[in-house]
Each structure stands twice: as C-alpha cells, then as structure tokens.
Amino acid sequence: MTPSAAEPQREMLTLVTARIRDAYLRKPYYVDGATDLVSVCRELSAHGLTHALVRDGSRLGIFTTTDLRDALLREQPPQQLAVREVARFDLVAVQADADLFEALWLMVSHRVHRLVVRDGEAMDAPVIGVLGQLDLVSFVANHSHIVALQIDDAASVDDLGDAARRVDEMVKLLHGSGIRIERITRLVSELNTRLFARLWTLLAPSELRANSCLLVMGSEGRGEQILKTDQDNALLLRDGFEWPGLQELCARFSAALQALGYPPCPGDIMITNPLWCQPLARFQETQRSWIYGGGAGGGGSADGPMHLAIFFDAACVAGDPDLLLEARAHLDRILAGNDLFFARFARAADQFQEPGNWFTRLTRSRDEQPLDLKKLGTFPIVHGVRALALQYGVREQGTAARLARLQEAQHIDAPLAGDLLQALRLLMGIRLTHQLAQREQGLAPGNEVRASDLSTLEREPLHDALAIVKRFRQFLRQHFRFDAL
C-alpha cells in the first residue's frame, strides 16, 4: 500500500480508537453571567482566548468571538450588555472517554464548533475542557500540532510532562508508519526546542532570561536527538549581570527536565555545573583553555577537544542569541590557523575500531556479540563532519547541513557526502527501531544491537553503512594527518 493510500486509513483508525481525552482539550475559563462584554473581552485578550464558559446561576453557557460580532449589531453599547444576554446556553457536551468519532459526529450533527467535555456521564459531571473543531481535525491530521499547542499553553511542569509523553508516543507512531528518519528528527527537534524554552520561561524570571542565553548542545543542538537520552545544556550570562539564587534555579531546571524524561548527563554537561554556567568573558577564557591549555575546562587534555565538540553543536533555545554568536566569533578568532588542534580534535572520530570479524558477525543471525551503532557508526560520521566544519568555518548545526556546505565548497566530494548522509540516516533508523523495542521491554534505550536482533533487510544495509564509515575514517586520517600527531 502506498503512503498516500495508507494515510487516510491511519487517520480513520485514529478517529475510531483514540479517546477524546487523548486530544488537546483547552482548559475551561469561566466568567460570571453578569459581567459586561467589554470586561469579558478584556479578560479573553489577556489570556489569549477566543471563548469563555459563562456561569449564570445553575446555567452553563458559552461566549465566543462570533457572539461578540452579533452583539455589536445591537443598539445597546457592549459595555452595558451582560454576557448572559448574548451567550448561548444550549451547550453540546461529550464524555471524555468517548471516542473521537463521536465528537466529530456531534459537531457535524449539531452544527457546532466546540464541545464541552465532561469527566463522566452525569449532567453535572465536572467540565475538564473544551474541544474545538480545529483541535479535533489537527489531532487527526497532525499530532505534532496538538503537542505544540500543549507546550505553548503549559502553565506548569506537569503540563509539560503531558506534552513530553506525547512526543514519545508520536515518535513511535511516525517511525512505525514508515516516516523518514530526517523528518522525525526535524519535528522532534522543533518540539523539544519549544519545550525547553517554555520550561525556562516558567522557571526563570524575565530579567534573567533577557540577560542570558540558554543553550542545548550535542545531538539536541544539532537537531538529531529523537528519544530522550540525556541532558546537554549550558547557560551564558551577560557580563556584569548577576542573579541571586541562580544555582538553585539551575538545579530546579535540571530536576524539571529529569521529571520530563531527560536523564542527567553522565558527563555533567549541564547548567548545574559551573563550567557550563558562566558569564560570557569567563566562558571565552574557558574556550581558550580548551585549545591552548591552562585554566578551567581541561585544556591540554582529552577533555578540551571533547568540551569544544559539545559546545560547537550549541543552539540557543531561549534568551539573547547574540551571546552565543559572540562566543562563536571568539572561537573563530582563537582557532584561526591552528592545524594541530584541528587534527587532535578530529582524531576522536577514529578512536573506535571495528571488530576484526564484524562482517562475518553481521551475516550470522545467531551471533550474540553486540555491535555499538554509535561508536562504530553514527559518532565517526557526526564527529568527522563536525571536525571538517570546524576547520573550514562552517556554522550550520546539523550534520546534513554541514555536509551540504562542505560539498558546496568542494572540501568533500559529492559521492562521499551522499554516502555519508545515507549511512547516517540508516544507522539512526536502525538504532531508533531497536531503542523503541528496548523501551517496550522496559529497558533503557541503548546503542548496542546483536545480529540476532537484526532483520534480514537490516543486516546487509548495515554492513554497507559501516563500510562507508570505514572509508570516511580513512579519508580523515589522510586529511588531518593523524600519523603526524
């Protein structure tokens, strides 16, 4: 069945199987029936709403911007009209556990655009939300739209937790439906960025947000993280700006991310670590120490290149992006002409060697010796391309965009660039398939797979992908002259 033919069936399946409480429900906002229209509209504007539920004694009604249009045609000024006089009290209600098809049927049959959702069968069961026609259609056609709305409307960490869980469910649905891995990563990256930004807005005061730059780094910064693996974040502060209680706030932010499903970084690459929470000028000195040694940050050791690699993938998710631009510009200045460091930096892509019998093991479906898809596959590609991007001043974030720019500038030939991109996407897809399976078994998602876990259609492409990685590592050895280090 073609994707275009399968899509309507998937949407209909969603209508039949999903419950109304699974869709995006807008929290009920109430006004008193005696409130004048101008005051009601002022409240709606302040909360970014287009409707409100109207309490008028024992009656419950709804007032929308459509009702406002009709009210303005009356002779009586709106400031003298009570909202009860223009609200509609013939509400159509639906149970939260009813399926979405029933909601759609009710909207069509009653010719309404909104349903009041009650948590139970009784007429006086509590109202838990309002389901809009646009939200219903969006849920069926595009689950990501609902998650984005939920993130933007979140008023607490718990609200964001619901959205974070929906992202995981969406990944499973999209991957199982055959959606290409690059589309999944792009979508998940956008939703995660919005989630981090919303969490920071909920926790950090406006003055701190205006004088800092919250960064995500590593695979999250490159837009290549799909499942929640760990936290990689940092905070740059404007020089001269201080905020009392910053350490406590950073701890709350990290704990909130953990509650949302992002485990702490084993390497402590988080804003709770003073190394990753600094004023700009001090951070620029830390950058210098990564390259030339001395001071904080592990310069002159293996930690310097590693920390630089993590920062090189940084992306601003909240605050002043100019702080990140200044840190990048400083990095360009201190790296200019430092070929020895570029070679040291790139050498990490060649640190993991394939087992001598790796091809044979892939062809033996009963082999239980694990292969690490990250160490042997994705990391050499990602880091090798990152090293070339660092050397040639390419500032795109994602590996695909970096490859395109390097190819355009003729720093890497088109066949190799194309092979690397295909290999990376294949490896990411296989890894995601097996990580989702591990989660289904209650295990933490990892990077290792066994030949016995691979399907016949996975083994041969994986062999080809790892052969491309091997060829790329040989290219890096020659380009950076690892033998001279």
C-alpha positions in Angstrom: 0.0 0.0 0.0 1.4 3.4 -0.9 1.9 6.1 1.8 -0.8 8.3 0.2 -3.3 5.4 0.3 -2.4 4.4 3.9 -2.7 7.9 5.4 -6.5 8.2 5.3 -6.7 4.7 6.8 -4.4 5.7 9.6 -6.5 8.9 10.2 -9.7 6.9 10.3 -8.1 4.4 12.7 -7.2 7.3 14.9 -10.8 8.5 14.9 -12.1 5.1 15.9 -9.5 4.2 18.5 -8.5 7.4 20.2 -10.5 8.9 23.1 -11.5 12.5 23.4 -9.3 12.9 26.5 -6.3 12.0 24.2 -6.9 15.1 22.1 -5.9 18.6 23.0 -8.5 20.0 25.4 -8.5 23.7 26.2 -8.8 24.2 29.9 -12.2 25.8 30.8 -12.1 29.5 31.5 -15.2 30.8 33.4 -16.8 34.3 33.6 -19.8 35.4 35.5 -23.0 35.9 33.5 -23.4 39.4 34.9 -20.0 40.6 33.6 -20.3 43.2 30.8 -19.0 42.3 27.3 -16.1 44.8 27.4 -14.7 43.3 30.6 -15.1 39.8 29.2 -13.3 40.7 26.0 -10.5 42.3 28.1 -10.1 39.0 30.1 -10.1 36.9 26.9 -7.4 39.1 25.4 -5.3 39.0 28.5 -5.4 35.2 28.4 -5.1 34.7 24.6 -8.6 33.1 24.4 -11.4 33.2 21.9 -14.2 31.8 24.1 -15.2 31.5 27.7 -17.7 29.4 29.7 -20.5 31.5 31.3 -21.8 30.7 34.7 -25.3 32.1 35.3 -26.9 30.7 38.3 -27.5 27.0 37.6 -26.9 27.5 33.9 -23.7 27.0 32.0 -23.2 28.7 28.6 -20.5 29.7 26.2 -19.5 33.1 24.8 -17.3 33.2 21.6 -15.9 35.9 19.3 -18.8 35.0 17.0 -21.3 36.0 19.7 -19.3 39.3 20.1 -19.9 40.0 16.4 -23.6 39.6 16.8 -23.7 41.6 20.0 -22.0 44.6 18.3 -25.0 44.8 15.9 -27.3 45.6 18.8 -28.2 49.1 19.7 -27.1 48.8 23.3 -23.4 49.6 23.8 -21.3 46.5 24.7 -20.2 47.9 28.0 -23.8 47.9 29.0 -24.6 44.3 27.9 -24.2 41.5 30.3 -22.5 38.5 28.8 -25.5 36.3 29.7 -27.6 38.3 27.2 -25.5 37.1 24.3 -24.1 33.8 25.4 -25.5 30.5 24.2 -26.8 28.1 26.8 -27.6 25.2 24.6 -24.3 23.5 25.1 -23.4 20.2 23.5 -21.5 18.0 25.9 -19.5 14.8 25.4 -17.8 12.4 27.8 -14.0 12.4 28.0 -13.8 8.7 27.4 -15.9 8.7 24.3 -14.0 8.2 21.0 -13.1 11.0 18.7 -15.5 9.8 16.0 -18.4 10.6 18.3 -17.0 14.1 18.9 -16.8 14.6 15.1 -20.4 13.3 14.7 -21.7 15.6 17.4 -20.1 18.6 15.8 -21.5 17.8 12.4 -25.0 16.9 13.5 -25.4 19.9 15.9 -23.5 22.3 13.6 -21.3 23.5 16.4 -17.5 24.2 16.5 -16.9 23.4 20.2 -17.9 20.7 22.6 -17.9 20.8 26.4 -16.0 17.8 27.7 -17.3 16.3 31.0 -15.5 13.7 33.1 -18.4 11.3 33.5 -21.9 10.5 32.3 -23.9 12.7 34.7 -25.3 16.0 33.5 -23.5 17.8 36.4 -20.2 15.9 35.9 -17.2 18.3 36.1 -16.1 20.0 32.9 -12.5 19.2 32.2 -12.1 21.1 29.0 -13.4 22.4 25.7 -12.7 20.5 22.4 -12.6 22.8 19.4 -13.2 21.6 15.8 -9.8 22.9 14.7 -8.1 21.0 17.5 -10.0 17.8 16.6 -9.1 18.0 13.0 -5.5 18.8 13.8 -5.3 15.8 16.2 -6.3 13.5 13.4 -4.2 15.1 10.7 -1.2 16.2 12.6 -0.4 15.0 16.2 2.5 17.4 16.4 0.3 20.4 16.1 -1.5 19.3 19.3 1.8 18.8 21.2 3.0 22.3 20.1 -0.2 23.9 21.4 0.0 22.0 24.7 3.6 23.1 25.1 2.8 26.8 24.4 -0.2 26.7 26.8 1.6 24.8 29.6 1.2 26.6 32.9 3.3 24.1 34.9 5.9 21.4 34.7 3.2 18.8 35.0 1.5 20.3 31.9 4.8 20.0 30.0 5.1 16.4 31.2 2.0 15.5 29.3 3.4 17.1 26.2 6.8 15.3 26.6 5.0 12.0 26.8 3.0 12.8 23.6 6.3 13.4 21.8 7.5 9.9 22.7 4.2 8.5 21.5 4.4 10.5 18.3 7.9 9.2 17.6 6.7 5.6 17.9 3.7 6.3 15.7 5.7 8.1 13.0 8.5 5.6 12.9 6.1 2.7 12.8 4.3 4.3 9.9 7.5 4.5 7.8 8.1 8.2 8.1 11.6 9.1 7.0 14.1 9.5 9.9 15.1 13.0 8.9 11.5 14.2 9.1 11.1 12.7 12.5 14.2 14.3 13.8 13.3 17.7 12.4 9.8 17.5 14.0 11.1 16.2 17.4 13.8 18.9 17.5 11.3 21.7 16.9 9.0 20.4 19.7 11.9 19.8 22.1 13.1 23.4 21.5 9.7 24.7 22.3 9.5 22.6 25.4 12.9 23.7 26.7 12.0 27.3 26.0 8.6 27.0 27.8 10.2 25.3 30.8 12.8 28.1 31.1 10.0 30.7 30.8 8.1 29.0 33.6 11.1 28.9 35.9 13.3 31.8 35.1 12.4 35.5 35.8 12.2 37.8 32.8 15.2 39.8 33.8 17.4 36.7 33.9 16.0 35.5 30.6 16.8 38.8 29.0 20.4 38.7 30.2 21.3 35.1 29.4 21.3 32.6 26.7 20.1 29.1 27.3 21.8 26.5 25.1 21.2 22.9 24.2 24.2 21.1 22.9 25.3 17.7 21.4 22.7 15.8 19.4 19.9 18.1 20.7 21.8 21.2 19.4 22.3 19.5 16.0 18.6 18.7 15.8 19.5 14.9 15.7 18.2 13.6 19.0 15.0 11.6 18.8 14.5 9.7 22.1 15.3 11.4 25.4 18.8 10.2 26.2 20.4 12.8 28.5 20.7 16.5 29.2 23.3 18.6 27.4 22.7 22.2 28.2 24.5 25.4 29.2 23.8 29.0 30.2 25.8 32.0 29.1 25.3 35.2 31.1 25.8 38.8 30.1 29.0 40.2 31.5 28.3 42.2 34.7 24.9 40.6 35.3 24.3 38.6 38.5 21.2 36.9 39.7 20.9 35.8 43.3 19.8 32.2 43.6 21.0 31.2 40.2 22.5 28.0 41.4 19.2 26.9 43.0 17.3 27.9 39.8 19.6 25.8 37.6 19.1 22.9 39.9 15.3 23.3 39.6 15.6 23.4 35.8 17.7 20.3 35.7 15.4 18.4 38.1 12.4 19.5 36.0 14.0 18.2 32.8 14.6 14.9 34.6 10.9 14.8 35.6 10.1 15.3 31.9 12.1 12.3 31.0 15.5 13.7 30.2 18.1 11.9 32.4 21.0 13.8 33.9 24.1 13.9 31.7 26.7 11.2 32.9 29.4 13.7 32.0 27.8 16.5 33.9 27.3 18.7 30.8 24.5 20.7 32.4 23.8 24.2 33.7 24.2 22.9 37.3 27.9 22.5 36.5 29.7 25.9 36.9 31.8 25.1 33.8 28.6 25.3 31.8 27.0 28.3 33.6 29.3 31.3 33.2 29.4 35.0 32.1 30.5 35.4 28.5 34.0 36.8 29.2 34.9 34.0 31.6 33.4 31.4 29.2 35.6 32.8 26.4 38.7 32.2 28.6 37.4 28.7 29.2 37.3 28.2 25.4 40.9 29.3 25.1 41.9 26.8 27.8 40.3 24.0 25.8 42.6 24.8 22.9 45.8 26.1 24.5 45.7 24.6 28.0 45.7 26.3 31.3 42.8 27.4 33.4 39.5 25.6 33.8 38.0 23.2 31.3 40.6 20.6 30.8 42.8 22.3 28.1 45.8 20.3 27.1 44.0 17.0 27.9 41.4 14.9 26.2 38.7 17.0 27.8 39.5 20.1 25.8 38.5 18.8 22.4 35.6 16.9 23.9 34.2 20.0 25.5 34.7 22.0 22.4 32.9 19.4 20.3 29.9 19.6 22.7 29.8 23.4 22.5 30.3 23.5 18.8 26.9 22.0 18.4 25.2 24.5 20.7 21.9 26.1 19.7 20.1 28.9 21.5 16.6 27.9 22.7 15.8 30.9 25.0 17.2 34.3 25.9 19.7 36.5 23.9 21.2 34.6 20.9 23.8 37.3 20.5 25.7 35.9 23.5 26.1 32.6 21.6 27.2 34.5 18.4 29.8 36.3 20.4 31.1 33.1 21.9 31.3 31.6 18.4 33.1 34.6 17.0 35.7 34.4 19.8 36.2 30.7 19.0 36.8 31.5 15.3 39.5 34.0 16.3 41.4 31.8 18.7 41.2 28.8 16.3 42.5 30.5 13.2 45.4 28.6 11.6 45.6 26.0 14.5 46.0 22.9 12.3 47.5 20.9 15.1 44.4 21.4 17.2 42.1 20.5 14.3 43.9 17.2 13.9 43.7 16.5 17.7 40.0 17.4 17.6 39.3 15.2 14.6 41.2 12.1 15.9 38.3 11.2 18.2 36.4 10.0 15.1 39.0 7.3 14.7 39.2 6.1 18.3 36.7 3.2 17.9 37.8 0.3 15.8 35.6 -2.3 14.2 36.0 -5.9 15.4 38.1 -8.0 13.1 35.2 -10.2 12.2 32.5 -7.6 12.1 31.2 -8.5 8.6 31.0 -12.2 9.4 29.2 -11.4 12.6 26.6 -9.4 10.7 25.9 -12.4 8.5 25.4 -14.8 11.4 21.9 -14.2 12.6 22.5 -16.1 15.8 25.6 -14.1 16.9 25.0 -12.6 20.3 28.1 -10.3 20.4 26.7 -6.8 20.4 27.8 -4.0 17.9 27.7 -0.4 19.2 25.9 1.6 16.5 27.0 4.9 18.0 30.7 4.1 18.4 31.2 2.3 15.2 28.6 4.2 13.1 27.0 7.5 13.9 29.8 9.0 16.0 32.6 8.7 13.4 30.3 10.4 10.8 29.0 13.1 13.1 32.3 14.0 14.6 34.3 13.7 11.4 31.9 16.1 9.7 32.0 18.3 12.8 35.8 18.5 12.6 35.7 19.5 8.9 33.1 22.1 9.7 35.2 23.5 12.5 38.3 23.6 10.3 36.5 25.4 7.4 34.3 27.8 9.3 31.0 26.0 8.5 28.5 27.1 11.1 25.4 25.1 10.2 24.2 23.0 13.1 23.0 19.6 11.7 25.3 17.0 10.1 23.2 17.0 6.8 23.5 20.8 6.5 27.3 20.7 7.3 27.8 18.0 4.6 25.9 20.1 2.1 28.0 23.2 2.8 31.3 21.2 2.8 30.4 19.7 -0.6 29.3 23.0 -2.0 32.8 24.5 -1.0 34.5 21.4 -2.5 36.0 20.3 0.8 34.4 16.9 0.3 33.4 15.2 -2.9 29.7 14.7 -3.7 29.7 10.8 -3.8 31.3 10.6 -0.3 29.0 13.3 1.1 25.9 11.5 -0.3 27.1 8.1 1.0 27.7 9.5 4.5 24.3 11.1 4.7 22.5 7.9 3.6 24.6 5.9 6.1 23.9 8.2 8.9 20.1 8.1 8.3 20.2 4.3 8.0 22.1 3.9 11.3 19.8 6.4 13.1 16.8 4.5 11.8 18.1 1.1 12.9 19.1 2.4 16.3 15.7 4.0 16.8 13.9 0.8 15.9 15.9 -1.2 18.5 15.7 1.5 21.1 11.9 1.6 20.8 11.9 -2.2 21.1 14.1 -1.9 24.3 11.6 0.5 25.8 8.7 -1.8 25.1 10.6 -4.4 27.1 11.1 -2.0 30.0 14.8 -1.5 29.3 16.7 1.8 29.0 17.4 2.5 25.3 20.9 1.8 24.3 23.2 1.8 21.2 24.1 -1.8 21.0 22.5 -4.3 18.7 23.1 -8.0 18.1 23.0 -9.7 14.8 20.2 -12.0 16.1 18.1 -8.8 16.7 18.5 -7.6 13.1 16.2 -8.5 10.3 17.5 -9.8 7.0 16.6 -6.4 5.5 18.7 -4.6 8.1 21.9 -6.7 8.1 23.1 -6.0 4.5 22.4 -2.3 4.6 24.1 -2.1 8.0 27.2 -3.8 6.5 27.3 -1.2 3.7 26.8 1.7 6.1 29.7 0.6 8.3 31.9 0.1 5.2 31.1 3.8 4.3 32.1 4.8 7.8 35.4 2.9 7.4 36.1 4.7 4.2 35.4 8.0 5.8 37.7 7.3 8.7 40.5 6.6 6.1 39.7 10.0 4.5 40.0 11.7 7.9 43.3 10.0 8.6 44.8 11.3 5.4 43.2 14.8 5.5 44.2 15.6 9.1 47.5 13.5 9.0 46.8 11.6 12.2 50.1 9.8 11.7 52.0 13.0 12.4 50.4 13.5 15.9 
